[in-house]
């Protein structure tokens, strides 16, 4: 993925993280580079990010409701506003009952109807709290836990390893047998983003833990529990014990460690404790015989905790998570309590998001492709689809040429790489076939029930895939998402319509600038098919390393070089970047930028590039790249990103330019400058 910090499932827990830009009018569209945002007093070779964005960084304040702000947020703002109009139009035009458009209208309107939500109070949550209260045995516990399983994680596509539920499900192509779907199970259960929030001894983390305890206490009080503070302490303690058995973010990113096939019987033998039969039955997973258990040690540890910790503590834990999970469709006191921790403490925001933005995000999640269909019809002209498809084709050509020219790669590996490139399925704008929402019931005035039903519908849609043939046309992002994604096992790419808009992609400016921003994104996504995890999957999507050992050694040497390059960046004195955790993304950035640059040069067909706004074609390409990463982030969110995200922060992604010879020429970068790398230290993966 290219841009955003937050996987969707996590955003639902932590609303402030959903990228949502500021109030007021978006600045007038510039068709070209933003000259007024540059700081030419900073030499490109010393800090290219500041050179391209310094004046903007100085004059920009992050809006109170956001943890970060930048160009991506502006594009999201515009897209959200447009989407909101489409949804509201669906609500006011009264489409026939049961129609898709009626559903998005009713979903959004019900969410916005805070009066009705307030009038209902905690009543909608009551049946769930009653079920938790009625838990009397370990098998009751297993049954309830089974009902909390959601299809809310994703190992390889959107790379979301976080679920607040004890486990998370991802249904995707089996890595050993790519002709069938497999149920992947992931660790979960934490209310904070990562194990380090529970285990790290630093002063900052200790403080966050104290604030988390206060938050859990507040939520239990709102749920009507007596002695909330004592019970909250036990809940946080249970989560800390979960954190102790959790795999780290870096380990979770390792496909070879994750691809563990367990039979149903293996769960009982290898991870005793939880009543697995009851759990799977309650989760609607009676049929599959084989599962993929991504973090086996965590499954052993979490399963044990279901017997080692008292039922009362488990019930309090489940109560907290039940109310937290639905906080956005409960009365304002709950929304505010949730914001006090997830917004203020974890992201550093000072004010909650406008409710309509959350409403758009939730409608997008519940009925994403209905909204997407309307969005595409209105805002994504066929001419832009064709233009994007051409750019994709050019970059694939450039990539192929780069592979053919590699002098270190053996002919066998080259042939396989090129075969993989040839079967790459590239989706531009929107899927060929839209999802069917006929089975999803949306009731006007029932925000809580709608959220429940939509989540269940999505879960069942995923479970139903098991046993069906693989659908390579399925999209994992909606067209109105400002992002792009590689599906490594499917060997497919999705470029949603919403990322193909200015200033990323703009028919009214020189091609060099589009190649520097959207071209680099396209190159990035293509490169994922060949990076540290992509190199593990062959053209069919099978986990089958297709490299010769010598080729792999060379590749890994370049990769190690890049790990060291990123390990050396220190956004905070006590917190460096993790070069290993971000390796796949960094390879994709470097390789993607190089391929986009080649494709741009080819697009000139030997003619000189026009000088525009005083810059040569190559300068336009690189400045556009750096401006496409323009972003300013609050410290708490930045720290969270460094600890949990597979992507480096935007500023450091910009520094990928250091690895391209052309950048040195374009800006006269010389030895002694901060970003200067000797030619031998420039990483050339492809
Ligand atoms: Zn990526």
Boltz pocket constraint, residues with backbone or C-beta under 6 A from the ligand:
constraints:
  - pocket:
      binder: B
      contacts: [[A, 1], [A, 2], [A, 524], [A, 525], [A, 528], [A, 584], [A, 585], [A, 588]]
      max_distance: 6.0
